[in-house]
Amino acid sequence: MPVVVVESPAKAKTIEGYLGKGFKVLASFGHVRDLPPKDGSVDPDNQFEMLWEVASDSKKHVKAIADALKDDPELVLATDPDREGEAISWHLEEALRKRKAIKKDTPVSRVVFNAITKTAVTEAMQNPRQVDMELVEAYLARRALDYLVGFKLSPVLWRRLPGAKSAGRVQSVCLRLIVEREMEIEAFKNREYWSVKAMLETPRGKPLEARLTVLAGKKLDKFDIENATQAELAQQAIESRDLVVKSVEAKPANRNPSAPFMTSTLQQEASRKFGMGARQTMNAAQRLYEAGLITYMRTDGIDMAPEAVHAARDAIGTKFGKDYVPKEPRMYKNKAKNAQEAHECIRPTDMMRSADDIKVSEGDQRKLYDLIYKRTIASQMAAARMERTTVDIGSADGQVELRATGQVVLFDGFLKVYEEGRDDDAVVDDDDKRLPQVNQGEAMKKSSVTPEQHFTQPPPRYTEATLVKRMEELGIGRPSTYASIVTTIQDREYVRKEKNRLFPEDKGRLVTAFLTNYFRKYVGYDYTASLEEELDHVSAGEADYKELLDGFWRDFKKTIDEAMDNSITDVLEKINDVLAPHIFPDMGDGKDPRLCPNCEQGRLSMRTARAGGAFIGCSRYPECKYTRPFGPPNPEAEASAIPPEGKLLGTDDGDNIWIHKGRFGPYAQRGEVTDDNKKPNRQSIPKEWAPEDVDLETAVKLLSLPRFIGLHPEDGVNVWANIGRYGPYLKHAESTSDRGGTNANLEGLDEVWTVGMNRAVQLLAEKVASRGGRGAAAKPVRELGEHPEAGGPVAIYKGKYGPYVKWEKINATIPDTVEIDDLTMAQAVDLIDERAAKAGKKKPAKKKPAAKKKTTAKKK
């Protein structure tokens, strides 16, 4: 009974049903090995040897396959039909050979199928082959390139551009597209122009709208009417003349359907029509593929299998009639760079099953299947037949001429099923409106003549759909990588998505500015595309992948060394110059944009902090402490902001009252720091208040805290109201500096000044009761048992800062990514050891085995 390995458990279950009892189908759960995320996993000095490691989550899956091979020593690798799937099969075979689960005489074969249907799977099993090492080598080259860029370039970023996160081979090029589009938008100067439209009436009383195309006997270009005065003169020229129909021309036209989907066009159309992101689209498509409803969804081919074409034509004839079936099947050729024509398009596996005929309850999957089904069927349907009509209307003297255009659909053809969506920057014309009947020579009555003002628009920001389209046009990346690329640059906070638009963050601008100046070749569009072509040569067996890597690494290493020769100061000054239009724009006041507005002597420049990222500061620091956020200046915000030396609100009882910006946030201060460095009275401004809105009265009110409420009626101890780090609270203690006593939260800031003793006593009593009496020990949320090495109870508690694991005197915070119900003892021990190491404490020692009891020999 052969062991068949696929990638997902859902697919395994379906395929096992197709193959029957003679086969055991298991899932690898995707990749089983990867490069460890550390320096040295690819060794350029040792022929690019790669150090692979079986992921901890994958070990159990590899073991399950190895165990199955003990009983059935025949392996069939049936992972996905692309380069990544080929690599997974190779990794799995290598990992099993290392475990000695595959022996010299163990038959190992590779099968591929483009759809999870019984026919496709059984046919694939009858045509096995070996793992395609040319595809694997192309994968190895791509993986090594991505690793070398990520792990060699990112440290340069960290050291020369503090606050930057990381760089990627294709992600950085994608980011550059978004940043450069934003720079185009910022540099754009709009231009005014006017058009003139007239509402006319035919002799039969039907309305007709026409636009002015000829004025003073000259054909108008877009910018010929530049202002309102010229537009008014054009309006008068039309109104003062009689108009007559000069010509009516009707031309037949055909409109053909779009090609069936490949990965990139599916992502684009799902974004246009449903607002679905690339990752969301691919997740839904993956589920449809695993359910056997569509063919493989990672492809850059638009070809369709002959049997699928015939099935589509049969479905069209059955559902819509023979008029909708063209005489010859439609053939499509990919125009994108680096397309692999051997791959089939994304299509339904059964052309007769529309979205209404499938059992899918999940909304995204149903919408996507409907889209794929309609696009596929439409791609093989007859063209739509139109009649396009152009009506020219003019004056007898030829000084004025207007034009109306429209069209009539004579036969809807493929439009009966599907029409492709438009991108936001697509040109939309008025040709699809229907015109009333008019004849040459007929006089036209004028109802109204209206000038319209227009301004040229900057290029639109990218959506995920238009970004994927642009990457595809440039030949950057691969269809299977588009979703992860777009997601990665958002996860790194280089780009944000708002209302389906992609905006570069300042971090993204900085990284792009750095890379385009110091690694320009490697974020070049042509270079990245040419590298994809070289990788295709490797997959076709036309090039050696190690030679490709060697050529790349020689130049790349040299560029890295040169970049490291530049000091941080040199790098920042270079970026200051590159980003000057963005961070130091001309404000139109005649002043130097880089002159410090605080001291009017220093020069503004970009600075970086490891924790806070980039900001703008004065060159005269520390004499001048002026700073502002990175990005263009905001005069309104700066006018109300707290200056570096503090904001003087006024005086109270002879003391100056200030607002200052401190390390832990803004605060109010009474008086100044004295010569002996004694700190004056200070009080933090609550987070709920905008510091620039705090006035003298409010600041004095804050500085009066803590407020003494009175003596507790039960024990005569002081009760205070105050605002602390975590908000307003009550304190029951001898003094406000007393670390003991009882604290109880207040509901709102106003209560600090209004709460009375009765309410205070109630809140304090509730606080004591909730913790089981003053000083009562906290109860564990979950007990894990005895420490396996050192002994002693290990338990989970809930603390002020979140859940934590406790063993003896060590408290270790549980990460947000781990649910406390899922935490195992092994994970808890790792957290305790890590915390002990950070705190400089010894790792819990292994408990000594209990001493054996001495036994005395019995006397005979």
C-alpha positions in Angstrom: 0.0 0.0 0.0 2.0 3.1 -1.2 2.3 6.1 1.1 1.1 9.3 -0.8 2.1 12.7 0.6 0.2 15.9 -0.2 0.5 19.3 1.5 -2.7 19.8 3.4 -4.9 17.5 5.5 -8.1 18.6 3.7 -6.5 17.5 0.4 -5.3 14.3 1.9 -8.8 13.2 3.0 -10.3 14.0 -0.4 -7.5 12.2 -2.4 -7.6 9.1 -0.1 -11.3 8.8 -1.0 -10.4 8.9 -4.7 -7.5 6.4 -4.5 -9.3 3.9 -2.3 -8.0 1.4 0.4 -4.8 0.5 -1.5 -3.2 3.8 -0.5 -2.4 5.7 2.6 -2.5 9.5 2.1 -0.7 11.8 4.6 -0.1 15.6 4.8 3.2 17.3 5.1 1.5 20.5 6.2 3.5 22.6 3.8 7.3 22.9 3.9 9.0 20.6 6.3 12.5 22.2 6.2 13.8 25.7 6.0 16.9 27.8 6.6 17.3 28.7 10.3 16.8 32.5 10.7 20.4 33.2 11.7 23.6 34.2 10.0 25.5 31.4 8.4 22.6 29.4 7.1 23.9 30.1 3.5 27.7 29.9 3.2 29.0 31.9 0.2 32.6 30.8 1.0 31.7 27.1 0.7 29.9 26.9 -2.7 26.7 28.4 -1.1 26.2 25.4 1.0 22.8 25.7 2.7 22.0 24.5 6.2 18.5 23.1 6.4 16.5 22.4 9.6 13.3 20.5 10.1 10.9 22.9 11.8 9.7 21.9 15.3 6.1 21.8 14.1 7.0 19.6 11.1 8.9 16.9 13.1 5.8 15.0 14.0 4.5 15.1 10.4 7.9 13.7 9.1 7.8 11.1 11.8 4.2 10.1 10.8 5.3 9.6 7.2 8.5 7.7 8.3 6.4 5.4 10.5 4.0 4.7 7.6 6.9 3.8 5.4 7.9 1.0 7.8 4.8 -0.9 6.8 4.5 0.3 3.2 7.9 1.0 1.7 6.8 2.9 -1.3 6.6 6.8 -1.4 4.6 8.9 -3.8 5.2 12.7 -3.6 2.1 14.5 -4.7 2.7 18.1 -3.5 1.5 21.1 -5.5 2.3 21.4 -9.2 4.6 24.4 -9.0 8.2 25.2 -8.1 7.4 25.5 -4.4 5.6 22.1 -4.5 8.6 20.6 -6.2 10.8 22.0 -3.5 8.6 20.5 -0.7 8.8 17.1 -2.3 12.6 17.4 -2.5 12.9 18.5 1.1 10.6 15.7 2.3 12.6 13.1 0.4 15.9 14.5 1.8 14.6 14.6 5.4 13.3 11.0 5.1 16.6 9.8 3.7 18.4 11.5 6.6 16.1 9.6 9.0 16.9 6.4 7.0 13.1 6.0 6.5 13.9 5.7 2.7 16.3 2.9 1.9 18.2 2.3 -1.4 15.5 0.0 -2.7 12.5 2.2 -1.6 10.6 3.3 -4.7 10.1 7.1 -4.7 8.1 8.8 -7.4 6.6 12.3 -8.0 3.1 12.9 -9.4 1.4 16.2 -10.2 -2.2 17.1 -10.9 -3.7 20.5 -11.6 -7.1 19.8 -10.0 -8.2 17.7 -7.1 -10.7 15.6 -9.1 -10.9 11.8 -9.3 -10.0 11.9 -13.0 -7.0 14.2 -12.6 -5.7 12.3 -9.5 -6.0 8.8 -11.0 -4.4 10.0 -14.3 -1.5 11.5 -12.4 -0.9 8.3 -10.5 -0.6 6.5 -13.8 2.2 8.9 -15.0 4.8 9.1 -12.2 8.2 10.8 -12.6 11.2 11.8 -10.5 11.6 15.1 -8.7 12.5 17.8 -11.2 15.9 18.9 -9.9 16.1 21.8 -12.3 13.0 23.3 -10.7 14.5 22.5 -7.3 17.7 24.3 -8.2 15.8 27.3 -9.3 14.0 27.2 -5.9 17.4 26.9 -4.1 18.8 29.8 -6.0 15.8 32.0 -5.2 15.8 31.0 -1.5 19.6 31.7 -1.2 19.2 35.1 -2.9 16.4 36.1 -0.6 18.4 34.9 2.4 21.6 36.7 1.4 19.7 40.0 0.8 17.7 39.6 4.0 20.5 38.6 6.4 23.4 40.6 4.8 21.5 43.8 3.9 19.3 44.2 7.0 22.3 44.5 9.4 23.6 47.3 7.3 20.2 49.0 7.7 20.3 48.6 11.5 23.8 50.0 11.8 23.6 52.9 9.4 19.9 53.7 9.7 18.9 53.2 13.4 15.2 52.4 13.8 14.9 50.6 10.4 13.7 47.0 10.5 14.8 44.9 7.5 15.0 44.7 3.8 14.0 42.0 1.3 15.0 41.3 -2.3 11.6 41.8 -3.9 9.8 43.5 -1.0 12.2 46.5 -1.2 11.5 46.9 -4.9 7.7 46.8 -4.3 8.1 49.4 -1.5 10.0 51.6 -3.9 7.1 51.6 -6.3 4.7 52.9 -3.5 7.2 55.5 -2.2 8.0 56.8 -5.7 4.3 57.1 -6.5 3.7 59.1 -3.4 6.6 61.4 -4.3 5.0 61.9 -7.8 1.7 62.9 -6.1 3.5 65.3 -3.7 5.5 66.9 -6.6 2.4 67.2 -8.8 1.2 70.6 -9.8 -2.3 70.6 -11.1 -3.3 72.5 -14.3 -6.6 74.2 -14.9 -8.5 73.6 -18.1 -12.2 74.1 -19.2 -14.6 72.2 -21.4 -18.0 73.4 -22.7 -21.0 71.1 -23.1 -24.4 71.9 -24.7 -27.7 70.3 -24.1 -29.5 70.2 -27.4 -32.9 69.0 -28.5 -33.7 67.1 -31.7 -36.7 68.0 -34.0 -38.5 65.1 -32.3 -38.0 66.7 -28.9 -35.3 64.2 -27.6 -32.4 65.5 -25.5 -28.8 65.2 -26.8 -25.6 66.2 -25.0 -22.6 67.3 -27.1 -19.2 68.7 -26.2 -17.4 71.5 -28.0 -14.6 70.2 -30.3 -13.9 73.1 -32.7 -13.7 76.8 -31.8 -12.9 79.6 -34.2 -12.4 77.0 -36.9 -9.6 75.2 -34.9 -9.8 71.8 -33.4 -9.5 72.0 -29.6 -6.9 70.2 -27.6 -7.4 69.4 -23.9 -5.7 72.6 -22.5 -6.8 75.1 -25.2 -9.5 76.7 -23.0 -7.3 77.7 -20.0 -9.6 79.9 -17.8 -13.1 81.1 -17.1 -12.8 84.1 -19.5 -12.0 81.9 -22.4 -14.7 79.4 -21.5 -17.3 82.3 -21.3 -16.2 83.4 -24.8 -16.6 79.9 -26.1 -20.1 79.7 -24.5 -21.1 82.9 -26.2 -19.8 81.6 -29.6 -22.1 78.6 -29.3 -25.1 80.6 -28.0 -24.9 83.2 -30.8 -25.0 80.6 -33.7 -27.6 78.3 -35.1 -26.5 74.6 -35.1 -27.3 71.9 -37.6 -26.3 68.2 -37.8 -23.3 68.0 -40.2 -22.8 64.2 -40.2 -24.1 61.0 -38.5 -21.7 58.0 -38.7 -22.5 54.6 -37.4 -19.7 52.0 -37.3 -20.0 48.3 -36.2 -17.6 47.2 -33.5 -16.8 44.0 -31.7 -15.7 43.6 -28.1 -13.9 40.4 -27.1 -13.9 38.8 -23.6 -10.9 38.9 -21.2 -8.6 35.9 -20.8 -9.3 33.4 -18.0 -7.7 34.1 -14.6 -4.1 33.6 -13.6 -3.0 34.4 -10.0 -2.3 38.1 -10.5 -5.4 38.9 -12.5 -7.5 37.0 -10.0 -6.1 39.1 -7.1 -6.6 42.3 -9.1 -10.3 41.5 -10.0 -11.1 40.3 -6.4 -9.7 43.6 -5.2 -11.6 45.7 -7.7 -15.0 44.0 -7.3 -15.0 42.8 -3.6 -12.2 44.9 -2.0 -10.4 41.6 -1.0 -6.7 41.8 -0.3 -4.2 39.5 -2.0 -3.8 37.2 1.0 -7.5 37.1 1.6 -8.1 36.1 -2.1 -5.4 33.4 -2.0 -6.7 31.9 1.2 -10.2 31.6 -0.3 -8.8 30.2 -3.5 -6.8 27.6 -1.6 -9.9 26.3 0.1 -11.7 26.1 -3.2 -8.8 24.2 -4.7 -8.6 21.7 -1.8 -12.4 21.2 -2.1 -11.8 20.1 -5.8 -13.8 23.0 -7.2 -11.1 24.9 -9.1 -7.7 24.1 -10.6 -4.4 25.1 -9.0 -4.5 28.8 -8.0 -0.8 29.7 -8.2 -0.1 30.0 -11.9 1.0 32.6 -14.4 -0.5 30.7 -17.4 -3.8 31.6 -19.1 -3.9 28.5 -21.3 -6.8 26.2 -20.8 -6.7 22.4 -21.3 -8.4 21.3 -24.5 -11.0 19.2 -22.6 -11.8 22.2 -20.4 -12.3 24.4 -23.5 -14.8 21.8 -25.0 -16.5 21.6 -21.6 -16.9 25.3 -21.5 -18.3 25.5 -25.0 -20.8 22.8 -24.2 -21.9 24.6 -21.0 -22.3 27.9 -23.0 -24.5 26.1 -25.6 -26.6 24.4 -22.9 -27.1 27.5 -20.7 -27.2 30.3 -23.3 -27.8 28.9 -26.7 -25.7 28.2 -29.8 -25.5 31.9 -30.8 -23.2 32.5 -27.7 -20.7 29.8 -28.8 -18.1 31.2 -31.2 -17.2 29.2 -34.3 -13.7 28.5 -33.1 -12.4 28.0 -29.5 -10.6 31.0 -28.2 -6.8 30.8 -27.6 -5.0 33.2 -25.2 -1.3 34.1 -25.0 0.3 35.7 -21.9 1.8 39.1 -22.5 3.4 39.4 -19.1 7.2 39.1 -18.7 8.6 35.7 -17.5 5.2 33.9 -17.9 5.5 30.1 -17.8 3.1 29.0 -20.6 3.0 25.4 -19.5 0.8 26.3 -16.5 -2.9 26.2 -16.9 -5.3 29.0 -16.0 -7.4 29.1 -12.9 -10.8 27.6 -13.8 -13.7 25.5 -12.4 -13.1 21.8 -12.5 -16.8 21.3 -13.7 -18.0 23.9 -16.2 -21.6 23.0 -15.6 -21.5 23.9 -11.9 -22.2 27.6 -11.2 -22.0 29.2 -7.7 -25.6 28.2 -7.1 -24.7 24.5 -7.7 -21.9 24.2 -5.2 -22.0 23.5 -1.4 -19.9 26.4 0.0 -21.2 28.4 2.9 -18.2 30.7 3.5 -18.9 34.1 1.8 -15.4 34.8 0.4 -15.2 31.4 -1.2 -18.6 31.6 -2.8 -17.9 35.1 -4.2 -14.6 34.0 -5.6 -15.9 30.8 -7.1 -18.6 32.9 -8.9 -16.0 35.2 -10.2 -13.8 32.4 -11.5 -16.7 30.6 -13.0 -18.1 33.6 -14.9 -14.7 34.7 -16.1 -13.9 31.2 -17.4 -17.2 30.8 -19.2 -17.1 34.3 -20.6 -13.6 33.7 -22.0 -15.0 31.2 -24.4 -18.1 33.0 -25.4 -18.9 35.0 -28.6 -17.9 38.6 -28.9 -20.3 41.4 -28.0 -21.4 43.3 -31.2 -21.9 47.0 -30.9 -22.8 49.9 -33.1 -20.9 53.1 -32.3 -22.4 56.3 -33.5 -20.7 59.7 -33.8 -22.8 62.9 -34.5 -21.1 66.1 -35.5 -23.1 69.3 -35.1 -21.8 72.7 -36.2 -22.5 76.3 -37.3 -22.9 77.3 -41.0 -19.7 79.4 -40.8 -17.6 76.5 -39.5 -16.5 78.5 -36.4 -18.2 76.2 -33.9 -18.5 72.4 -33.9 -19.7 69.9 -31.2 -19.7 66.2 -31.1 -21.9 63.6 -29.4 -20.9 59.9 -29.2 -22.7 56.8 -28.1 -23.2 53.1 -28.8 -25.9 50.5 -29.0 -25.4 46.8 -28.0 -26.7 44.8 -30.9 -25.7 41.4 -29.4 -24.5 41.1 -25.8 -22.3 38.0 -26.3 -20.0 37.4 -23.3 -21.4 40.5 -21.6 -24.4 38.4 -20.7 -22.2 36.7 -18.1 -19.3 38.9 -17.2 -17.6 42.3 -17.6 -14.1 43.0 -16.3 -13.8 45.6 -13.6 -11.9 48.9 -14.1 -9.0 50.3 -12.1 -9.3 53.8 -10.7 -6.9 55.2 -13.2 -8.7 53.6 -16.2 -10.1 56.1 -18.8 -13.8 56.0 -18.8 -15.5 57.4 -21.9 -19.1 58.3 -22.7 -19.4 56.0 -25.6 -21.7 53.6 -23.9 -24.7 56.0 -23.7 -27.4 55.6 -26.3 -28.1 58.5 -28.7 -31.6 59.5 -30.0 -32.4 59.4 -33.7 -30.9 62.3 -35.7 -30.5 62.9 -39.4 -27.9 64.9 -41.3 -29.1 68.5 -42.1 -31.5 68.7 -39.1 -31.5 71.8 -37.1 -30.8 71.4 -33.3 -32.3 73.6 -30.7 -30.1 74.8 -27.8 -31.5 74.1 -24.3 -28.4 75.2 -22.3 -24.6 75.8 -22.8 -22.5 75.0 -19.7 -18.7 75.7 -19.2 -17.1 73.2 -16.8 -13.9 73.8 -14.9 -11.4 70.9 -14.5 -8.0 70.3 -13.0 -5.5 67.7 -13.9 -5.2 65.0 -11.3 -2.1 63.4 -9.9 -1.5 59.7 -10.5 -3.6 57.6 -8.1 -2.1 55.8 -5.1 -1.7 52.1 -5.6 -4.4 49.7 -4.5 -3.3 46.1 -4.0 -4.8 45.3 -7.4 -2.9 48.0 -9.3 0.3 47.3 -7.4 0.1 43.6 -8.4 -0.6 44.6 -12.0 2.4 47.0 -12.1 4.7 44.3 -10.6 3.5 41.8 -13.2 4.1 44.3 -16.0 7.7 44.9 -14.7 8.4 41.2 -14.3 9.0 41.6 -10.6 8.3 38.6 -8.3 6.1 35.6 -9.1 2.4 35.0 -8.9 2.8 32.8 -5.8 4.7 35.6 -4.0 2.6 38.7 -4.7 0.3 38.1 -1.7 3.2 37.6 0.8 5.1 40.6 -0.6 2.2 43.1 -0.2 1.5 41.7 3.3 5.1 41.8 4.4 5.6 45.5 3.7 2.4 46.3 5.7 3.5 44.0 8.6 6.8 45.8 8.8 4.9 49.1 9.1 6.6 50.5 5.9 3.2 50.8 4.3 -0.3 51.3 5.6 -3.6 50.6 3.9 -6.4 53.1 4.1 -9.7 52.8 2.2 -8.0 50.2 0.0 -5.1 52.6 -0.8 -1.4 52.0 0.0 0.4 54.9 1.7 4.1 54.8 2.5 5.0 55.4 6.1 8.0 57.5 7.0 9.9 54.3 7.9 9.3 53.1 4.4 10.5 56.4 2.9 13.7 56.2 4.9 14.4 52.6 3.9 13.7 53.4 0.2 15.9 56.6 0.3 18.7 54.6 1.8 18.5 51.7 -0.6 18.1 53.8 -3.7 21.3 55.7 -2.8 23.5 52.9 -1.6 22.0 49.8 -3.2 20.4 51.3 -6.3 21.2 48.4 -8.6 19.5 45.9 -6.2 16.2 47.8 -6.0 16.2 48.5 -9.7 13.1 47.4 -11.6 15.1 46.1 -14.7 17.7 44.3 -12.5 15.1 42.6 -10.4 13.2 41.5 -13.6 16.4 40.3 -15.2 17.2 38.2 -12.1 13.8 36.5 -12.5 14.7 35.7 -16.1 18.0 34.2 -14.9 16.1 32.0 -12.4 13.8 30.9 -15.2 16.9 29.8 -17.2 18.0 27.7 -14.2 14.5 26.1 -14.0 14.8 25.3 -17.7 18.2 23.7 -17.2 19.9 26.4 -19.2 22.0 27.8 -16.4 23.9 26.7 -13.3 22.4 28.1 -10.1 25.7 28.3 -8.2 27.2 30.3 -11.0 24.2 32.7 -10.7 24.7 33.0 -7.0 28.4 33.5 -7.3 27.9 36.4 -9.8 25.3 38.0 -7.6 27.3 37.7 -4.3 30.6 39.1 -5.7 29.1 42.5 -6.5 26.6 42.5 -3.7 29.3 41.9 -1.0 31.4 44.7 -2.5 28.3 47.1 -2.3 27.7 46.1 1.3 31.3 46.8 2.3 31.2 50.2 0.6 27.9 51.1 2.4 29.5 50.3 5.7 32.3 52.7 5.0 29.8 55.5 5.3 29.3 56.9 8.8 25.8 57.3 10.2 26.2 61.1 9.9 27.0 60.8 6.1 24.0 58.5 5.6 21.6 60.8 7.4 22.9 63.9 5.5 22.4 62.1 2.2 18.9 61.1 3.1 18.2 64.7 4.3 19.0 65.9 0.8 17.0 63.1 -0.9 13.9 63.6 1.2 14.2 67.5 1.5 11.1 68.1 -0.6 9.1 66.0 1.9 10.6 66.9 5.2 11.8 70.5 4.5 9.3 71.8 2.0 9.4 75.5 1.0 6.7 77.2 3.1 6.5 80.2 0.8 7.6 82.7 3.4 11.0 83.3 2.0 12.8 81.6 4.9 15.3 78.7 4.7 13.1 75.6 5.3 16.0 74.1 7.3 16.4 77.0 9.6 15.5 76.1 13.2 12.3 78.0 14.1 13.1 77.9 17.8 16.6 79.4 18.0 16.8 80.7 14.4 20.5 79.8 14.3 20.7 76.0 14.0 20.1 73.9 10.9 17.3 71.3 11.0 18.2 67.7 10.0 16.9 64.2 10.3 18.0 62.3 13.4 17.3 58.8 14.5 16.7 57.0 17.8 16.8 53.3 18.1 13.5 53.1 20.0 11.6 56.0 18.5 12.8 55.9 14.9 13.4 59.2 13.0 12.6 62.7 14.0 13.7 66.3 13.0 16.1 68.1 15.4 18.2 71.2 15.7 22.0 71.1 14.9 22.7 73.2 18.1 21.5 70.4 20.4 21.9 70.5 23.5 21.8 74.3 23.5 18.6 74.2 21.5 16.3 71.2 22.2 13.9 71.8 19.3 12.4 68.6 17.9 9.4 67.7 15.7 8.1 64.5 14.3 9.6 63.2 11.1 7.7 64.4 8.0 6.5 67.8 6.7 6.2 70.6 9.3 2.8 71.3 10.7 2.7 75.0 11.6 -0.7 74.8 13.4 0.4 71.8 15.6 3.8 73.5 16.3 2.1 76.7 17.3 0.2 75.0 20.1 2.9 72.5 21.0 5.1 72.7 24.1 8.5 74.3 23.2 11.7 72.6 24.3 12.2 75.0 27.2 8.6 74.5 28.4 5.5 76.6 28.2 4.8 79.3 30.8 1.1 79.4 31.7 1.3 82.3 34.3 1.8 82.7 38.0 0.1 81.5 41.2 1.1 82.6 44.7 4.2 84.2 43.2 5.3 80.9 41.5 5.6 80.4 37.7 3.4 77.6 36.5 4.9 75.6 33.6 4.0 72.8 31.2 7.1 70.7 30.3 7.7 67.6 28.1 9.4 64.9 30.1 10.8 61.5 29.5 7.6 59.8 30.6 5.2 62.4 29.1 4.1 66.0 29.7 3.7 67.4 33.2 2.8 70.5 35.1 5.5 72.2 37.3 5.3 74.9 40.0 8.4 77.1 40.0 11.9 76.3 38.6 14.7 73.9 39.4 16.9 75.5 42.1 20.7 75.7 42.2 20.8 72.6 44.5 18.9 70.6 41.9 15.9 70.2 44.2 13.0 69.2 42.1 10.0 71.5 42.3 6.4 70.3 42.7 5.4 68.3 39.6 2.3 66.5 38.5 1.9 64.4 35.3 -0.8 65.5 32.9 -3.4 62.6 32.4 -3.3 60.9 29.0 -7.0 61.9 28.5 -6.0 65.6 28.4 -4.2 67.3 25.4 -1.2 69.0 27.1 -1.5 72.0 24.7 -5.1 72.6 26.1 -4.1 72.7 29.8 -4.5 76.3 31.1 -3.3 78.0 34.3 -6.3 77.1 36.3 -6.2 73.4 35.3 -2.5 73.2 36.0 -2.8 74.7 39.5 -5.6 72.2 40.1 -3.4 69.4 39.1 -0.5 70.6 41.3 -2.8 70.7 44.3 -2.8 66.9 44.3 -2.8 64.6 46.2 -6.0 65.8 47.8 -6.6 64.9 51.5 -10.1 63.6 52.0 -9.9 62.9 55.7 -9.4 60.2 58.3 -10.8 56.8 57.8 -13.7 56.4 60.3 -12.6 52.8 61.2 -8.9 53.2 61.9 -8.2 56.9 61.8 -5.6 56.5 59.0 -5.4 59.1 56.2 -7.4 58.8 52.9 -6.1 60.6 49.8 -7.3 61.0 46.2 -4.6 61.3 43.5 -3.8 60.6 39.8 -1.1 58.0 39.2 0.5 56.2 36.4 -2.6 54.0 35.8 -5.2 56.7 36.4 -7.2 58.2 39.3 -7.1 56.3 42.6 -7.7 56.4 46.4 -4.9 55.8 48.9 -5.5 54.6 52.5 -2.2 55.1 54.3 -0.3 57.3 56.7 1.2 59.3 53.9 1.1 59.4 50.1 4.7 58.1 49.9 3.8 55.1 52.0 4.3 51.9 49.9 1.9 50.0 52.0 -1.8 50.6 52.6 -4.6 50.0 50.2 -5.2 51.6 46.8 -8.5 51.6 45.0 -9.3 52.8 41.5 -11.7 55.7 40.9 -14.0 55.7 37.9 -13.1 59.1 36.4 -10.7 61.9 36.6 -13.4 64.3 38.0 -13.8 62.1 41.1 -10.3 63.0 42.3 -11.6 66.4 43.2 -15.2 65.4 44.2 -15.1 62.0 45.9 -16.2 62.2 49.6 -15.4 60.0 52.6 -18.5 57.7 52.4 -17.8 56.8 48.7 -14.1 56.4 49.5 -14.8 54.0 52.4 -17.0 51.9 50.2 -14.5 51.6 47.3 -11.6 50.8 49.7 -13.8 48.1 51.4 -14.7 46.6 48.0 -11.0 46.5 47.1 -10.0 44.7 50.3 -12.9 42.2 49.9 -11.9 41.5 46.2 -8.4 40.3 47.2 -9.6 38.3 50.2 -8.4 40.6 52.9 -5.4 43.0 53.1 -2.2 41.2 52.0 -4.0 38.0 51.0 -1.9 35.8 48.6 -3.0 35.7 45.0 -4.6 32.4 43.8 -3.2 30.7 40.7 -5.3 30.6 37.6 -3.9 27.2 36.6 -1.5 24.8 38.3 0.9 23.1 36.0 2.5 20.7 38.6 6.0 20.1 39.9 9.1 21.6 38.1 10.4 18.5 36.2 14.1 19.3 37.0 14.2 21.3 40.2 11.0 20.4 41.9 8.6 22.9 43.5 5.1 24.0 42.1 4.8 25.8 38.8 1.6 27.8 38.3 0.0 30.5 36.1 -1.1 33.7 37.7 -2.8 36.9 36.4 -0.9 40.0 37.2 -1.3 43.8 36.6 0.8 43.4 33.4 -0.8 40.2 32.1 -0.5 36.5 32.9 2.7 35.0 34.1 4.3 31.7 35.2 5.6 31.5 38.8 8.2 29.1 40.2 9.7 29.9 43.6 10.8 33.6 43.3 10.9 33.7 39.5 8.0 35.3 37.6 8.1 34.9 33.8 5.7 36.8 31.6 3.6 34.7 29.2 3.8 36.1 25.6 0.6 37.5 24.0 0.8 34.8 21.3 0.3 32.0 23.8 -3.0 31.1 25.3 -2.7 30.3 29.0 -4.9 27.2 28.6 -2.5 25.9 25.9 0.7 26.5 27.8 2.6 23.3 28.5 5.1 22.5 31.3 8.0 22.4 28.8 7.1 25.9 27.5 6.8 27.2 31.1 10.2 25.8 32.0 11.7 27.5 29.0 10.1 30.8 30.0 11.4 30.4 33.6 14.9 29.6 32.4 14.9 32.6 30.1 13.7 34.9 32.8 16.3 33.6 35.3 19.1 34.2 32.8 17.9 37.8 32.2 17.7 38.4 35.9 21.2 37.0 36.4 19.9 34.1 38.5 21.0 30.6 38.2 19.0 28.2 36.1 16.9 25.9 38.2 19.2 23.0 39.2 18.1 19.4 38.7 16.8 17.9 41.9 19.1 15.3 43.4 17.7 11.8 43.3 16.5 10.6 46.7 19.2 8.8 48.7 18.8 5.1 48.7 18.0 3.7 52.1 20.7 1.5 53.6 19.6 -2.0 54.0 21.3 -4.3 56.5 21.9 -7.9 55.6 19.8 -10.3 57.5 21.6 -12.6 59.8 21.4 -16.1 58.7 
